[in-house]
Amino acid sequence: VDWLHTDLTRGVDAAWLPTIYPPVAQLYFRSVAGIAESIRAFRLAALACDVAIGLALLALLRATGRPPGWVLVYAWHPLLPLEGALGAHLDVAGVLLLVLSWLALVRHRTMAAALMFAAAVLVKPLPLVLAPLYWRRVRVRDVLAAAAAGGVLTLWVARGNLPFGSMGAFIDDFRFNGPLFALLEQAVPARLLAGGAIACGLLVAVVLRRRHDAVSPTAWAWPMTAALAAAPVIYPWYFVWIVPFTLGLRAIPVWVWSLSVLAVYPTWHFRRLGGPFAVPDALMTLEFALPAAAAVWVGVRLLRAGDKPTYD
């Protein structure tokens, strides 16, 4: 298949592995490459998704009576141009589907919400932990339709293979910026730990499903954050999934982490200079200390507020 490659595709990381990307991610790649197989095309596609996410958030804020200016929490976040228009990561396509699902759920368009959610999971599996938020908010037939659509798409794109490709090899061999996983891995098998990270996110979602309505950004931000905190790999662009939901007081620690994770970027520079591909201890300490301090501050604020209403 060498004739299929270009100079661009020969430079891909971990080229020896089968694709790790689920079916909708592969369709995104194919659609953009069908227009133009270039980095510029993928950057423009990411930029278009980014703009669409902002518009969807604006529609959601207006539909729920929240300040429209909150959209700037997303639109002005420094991570977005770095990982969207510059990095061209496909995560923005999945985030667009997830935000559209959130908007559809708020508008009680349950079939659209279920289908968009399934599509988002088939871009990257991180939002899978949000499944409990849909419990009794979508109909059984919506769930069946989403599952059927996902199954048919997997059979078509993956030709019957597992929809998450080389995920097992990724869990076994790849490590970056995951101190909690590294600590626990000394006593627990990696794949069991990865399952535990998913279970942790699901548990947080179950708890927040009981305490918050579908509109609450908190209920969407924290399950993904919990799963990510226990992951073997925590790349900065994973936070693109969470930034749209960092609205309100309770999500401030998550928002701070989405900023402090920028501290790990020098790691790529150090690798080019011949250093190891590992976040220096000082940068990792900075990255995690800032959201921890923010969590303490928010906790104190909530305790002082008591029963007084606060922005979610």
Secondary structure, DSSP 4 states (H G I P E B T S, - for coil): -GGG--TTGGG-TTTTSPP---HHHHHHHHHHHHH--SHHHHHHHHHHHHHHHHHHHHHHHHHTT--GGGHHHHHT-THHIIIIIIT--THHHHHHHHHHHHHHHHTT-HHHHHHHHHHHHTT-SGGGGGGGGGTTTS-HHHHHHHHHHHHHHHHHHSTTS-TTTTHHHHHHH--BS-HHHHHHTTTS-HHHHHHHHHHHHHHHHHHHHHHS-TT-HHHHHHHHHHHHHT-SB--GGGGGGTGGG--SGGGHHHHHHHHHGGGGTHHHHHHHTT--SS--HHHHHHHHHHHHHHHHHHHHHHHHHTTS----
